[in-house]
Amino acid sequence: MHANFARMNISRKQILLVEDNHFMRDTIARMLELEHFEVFIAENGLDGLEILKKVRPDLILSDINMPAMDGITFYKTMRAIPALAAIPFIFLTANDAPEAIQEGRELGVEDYLTKPVETKDLLAIINARLLRVADVQIAHIGQAYLDTVTILANSIEGRDPYTFGHVERVTKYARWMGEALNWSSKRMRGLEFGARLHDIGKIVVPDNVLKKAGPLSQSEWNLMQQHPTRGVKIIHEIKLLRETIPYILCHHEKWDGTGYPNRLKGEEIPLEGRLLAIVDVFDALTTARPYRAARKLEEVVHVLRKGAGTHFDPYLAGVFLEKILPRYMAEVENPPA
Ligand SMILES: [Fe+2]
């Protein structure tokens, strides 16, 4: 055990141990060090706050009854400092301190260890807390990542004012499809990113083509048809976005083999591409474009029915008509606030 900050090893998890009883302190510190934690020692709450000025531990273990500053005051003071508020905190209590335990619970302390502490209990509770923190961090990273991708997708969409909101709506309908198909959370994650990024390749399509109100010339159309392959080129280096490739590459393939870019047919087209093809077309038809108004819903249903087995995977088209369309209609009648 040491309080030598210069020897800090960032690859080890750091624990701040606040305990006035030196025998208890040494015993617990040794248990932790044997498990390769780096331990910082404080004799009371005040001492603990001093250490927290220099070290940001992964977890704090603190006694309750201590001179100078008791554990409850230490906890309250620490939690009031935003940078320290999220550090997991575990109280060490003696069996004879029920009021202190009650007070701690009211303050939101979740975990207690009753002294004398057994190694296995100590490690179980510490590891559980550290794992929970890791889960939350991963969730935060995932959210930050999704936000970045959304900004990227919207920046492309922003070039084309007529398709404003297209990415968000397509993502929502795709999510509804994934839910209807009982997809796993891992697959749903790929769907969220894939639906958002499906048109990322349009970044290489010039404004005058992208924003053109009239029909495209052959050469413009050729350029437009490159967007799935160009999209894959953009993201294929990003390992975390590999799962978006089938959405980006295959959302313009058609069930009968007449789509682009690879003229894949039937189940040669990845399920992700077949799913996105339906929701992409559905959104294009149900929203206005510069050259036409939004289609009536009965016309849209007709296009989907007719396209089942030619443009669209007939099974997925059935799922869409049966489960997604009613959800869409309910939302149109009763839009979310
Ligand atoms: Fe597209």
Boltz pocket constraint, residues with backbone or C-beta under 6 A from the ligand:
constraints:
  - pocket:
      binder: B
      contacts: [[A, 198], [A, 199], [A, 227], [A, 251], [A, 252]]
      max_distance: 6.0
